[in-house]
Amino acid sequence: MIKRDFKERRISPRINKQVPINVIANGYDFVSNTQNVSALGAYCHIDKYVPPFTRVKIKMNLPIQERGLRNDKEVECEGVIVRTEDAASGGFNVAIFFNRIKEMPKVRIAEYINQFLP
């Protein structure tokens, strides 16, 4: 049997961190925390079923350390739900791809993530 080394296929690193997130979809504003986040998307829990391919608006507050001080940065973008899963505890887990994100919000997310990478 040939052993192959696992190689991360994602373009942008993903970290398992809880970040406050608002997901606005179909007239609902879901307040949640991410389960994981990258500069290209997020995974979080919401209370109502929202089908895949639904366009959403995203707002996140990222606690970024600058010169030893915490500085929360608000990030806004648009995305699309690419996966919706029933959560064992009720509600739904959704994977969101940020399909409309400007460069500065993407940079801020990358800054946040880089705080936790070796």
Secondary structure, DSSP 4 states (H G I P E B T S, - for coil): ----------SS--B----EEEEEETTEEEEEEEEEEETTEEEEEESS---TT-EEEEEEEEEEEETTEEEEEEEEEEEEEEEEEE-TTSSEEEEEEEEE--HHHHHHHHHHHHTT--
